Amino acid sequence: MSENTITQATDNIFLDLGFSAQEADNLLIRSQLMLALLHQIKHHGWTIDQTAQHLKQSRDEIKALSQGKIGQFSVDTLIVMLNAVGMTVKVKICPPGSLSRSPTIESTLIFSNAMPYSFAT
C-alpha cells in the first residue's frame, strides 16, 4: 500500500512545477502581465485585428498572446504592450527573507473577468 503525502504549495505555481527560482519568478511575472493585458483587451472588446493594430503586433502574435504562449513574450514586450493600452505597470521589490518570496506585479486597473480569454467577434 502506498503512502500519500501532501506538499505545501508555494505562492508561485512555476516553482511548484520544478522550475528554478529565477525561471519561476520570470514566468510568474510574465503570466501576470499577460493576464492584465488580456483583461484590458477584453475590457475594450477588441477583435484580434483591432488588438494587433493597437499593440502594433501581428495577428499571429496576438493569437499567441490569447493562447497563453508565455515563451513568445518578454517582460519588456509585455510592458510596452500594456502601456500601449493605457495601463501602468508597478513592480514591487522585496529584500531577501521577506514574507513573500515571489515577485508581485500590480496594475492600475482591477478586473473581475476571469480566464479563459476570448476575443470579440
Residue pairs with C-beta under 8 A, 6 or more apart in sequence:
9 16
10 16
10 101
10 102
11 100
11 101
11 102
12 24
12 25
12 28
12 101
12 102
13 28
14 23
14 24
14 25
14 27
14 28
14 31
15 21
15 24
15 102
17 24
19 27
24 102
25 102
25 103
26 75
27 70
28 102
28 103
29 75
29 103
29 105
30 70
30 73
30 74
30 75
30 78
31 68
31 70
32 105
33 73
33 75
33 78
33 79
33 82
33 89
33 105
34 65
34 68
34 70
34 73
34 78
35 115
36 82
36 87
36 89
36 105
36 107
36 109
36 111
37 65
37 78
37 81
37 82
37 85
37 87
38 65
38 66
38 115
38 117
39 109
39 111
39 113
39 117
40 82
40 85
40 86
40 87
40 109
40 111
41 51
41 85
41 117
41 119
42 111
42 113
42 117
42 118
42 120
43 109
43 111
43 113
44 50
44 54
44 85
45 120
46 54
46 119
46 120
47 119
47 120
47 121
48 59
48 62
48 63
48 66
48 119
49 59
51 57
51 62
51 119
52 58
52 59
52 61
52 62
54 84
54 85
55 62
55 81
55 84
55 85
56 84
57 65
57 81
61 72
64 72
64 73
65 72
65 73
66 117
66 118
66 119
79 89
82 88
82 89
82 107
83 89
87 107
87 108
87 109
88 107
88 108
89 105
89 106
89 107
90 105
90 106
90 107
90 108
91 103
91 104
91 105
91 106
92 103
92 104
92 105
92 106
93 103
94 100
94 101
94 104
